[in-house]
Amino acid sequence: MGEISIKINIADRVYPLKVSMEEEELIRRAAKLVNDRIKEYQENYAVKDKQDLLSMCVLHYATASLKAERKVTVEDTTAAEKAYQLDHMLNEFFGKQ
């Protein structure tokens, strides 16, 4: 599908973007998450500067991304190890018959 033009508001600034139709909902949800996080930081901390709030937001989401990446790596390794163990057990079982 083609690209569409949308406007995204983040931290009281409007950003015109061209995105694929498939990505539009995802981008709008991401912008909402960022704005909600900024609002949370404004309410809970004595920070008013938008640049500081955006920096805190970026740090939060970058940390979450790295944690998710690490978790996937660990889970992939665990699954590979279990598949290897299962394969070894099956080879032993069928090799004895």
KAJONOR-V797851 format. One record per residue. N is the residue number from 1. OMEGA is omega in whole degrees, -180 to 180 (NA if undefined). NEAR is the number of other C-alpha atoms within 8 Angstrom. Layout:
n->N omega->OMEGA near->NEAR
n->N omega->OMEGA near->NEAR
This chain:
n->1 omega->-176 near->5
n->2 omega->179 near->5
n->3 omega->176 near->8
n->4 omega->177 near->8
n->5 omega->177 near->8
n->6 omega->175 near->9
n->7 omega->-180 near->8
n->8 omega->178 near->10
n->9 omega->176 near->9
n->10 omega->179 near->10
n->11 omega->177 near->8
n->12 omega->173 near->5
n->13 omega->-179 near->6
n->14 omega->-180 near->8
n->15 omega->176 near->8
n->16 omega->-179 near->8
n->17 omega->169 near->8
n->18 omega->-177 near->8
n->19 omega->174 near->10
n->20 omega->-179 near->10
n->21 omega->180 near->10
n->22 omega->-177 near->7
n->23 omega->-173 near->8
n->24 omega->-178 near->10
n->25 omega->180 near->8
n->26 omega->-180 near->8
n->27 omega->178 near->8
n->28 omega->177 near->9
n->29 omega->179 near->8
n->30 omega->179 near->8
n->31 omega->178 near->11
n->32 omega->178 near->8
n->33 omega->180 near->8
n->34 omega->-180 near->10
n->35 omega->177 near->10
n->36 omega->179 near->8
n->37 omega->178 near->9
n->38 omega->179 near->12
n->39 omega->178 near->8
n->40 omega->179 near->8
n->41 omega->178 near->10
n->42 omega->-177 near->11
n->43 omega->-174 near->7
n->44 omega->-178 near->6
n->45 omega->-179 near->6
n->46 omega->-179 near->6
n->47 omega->-180 near->8
n->48 omega->-178 near->7
n->49 omega->-177 near->6
n->50 omega->180 near->7
n->51 omega->178 near->6
n->52 omega->179 near->9
n->53 omega->178 near->13
n->54 omega->178 near->10
n->55 omega->178 near->8
n->56 omega->179 near->8
n->57 omega->180 near->11
n->58 omega->179 near->8
n->59 omega->179 near->8
n->60 omega->-176 near->8
n->61 omega->176 near->8
n->62 omega->178 near->8
n->63 omega->179 near->8
n->64 omega->179 near->8
n->65 omega->179 near->8
n->66 omega->177 near->8
n->67 omega->179 near->8
n->68 omega->179 near->8
n->69 omega->179 near->8
n->70 omega->-180 near->8
n->71 omega->179 near->8
n->72 omega->179 near->8
n->73 omega->179 near->8
n->74 omega->180 near->8
n->75 omega->177 near->8
n->76 omega->179 near->8
n->77 omega->179 near->8
n->78 omega->180 near->8
n->79 omega->179 near->8
n->80 omega->178 near->8
n->81 omega->180 near->8
n->82 omega->178 near->8
n->83 omega->178 near->8
n->84 omega->179 near->8
n->85 omega->179 near->8
n->86 omega->178 near->8
n->87 omega->179 near->8
n->88 omega->179 near->8
n->89 omega->179 near->8
n->90 omega->178 near->8
n->91 omega->178 near->8
n->92 omega->-178 near->8
n->93 omega->-177 near->8
n->94 omega->179 near->7
n->95 omega->-178 near->6
n->96 omega->-176 near->5
n->97 omega->NA near->4
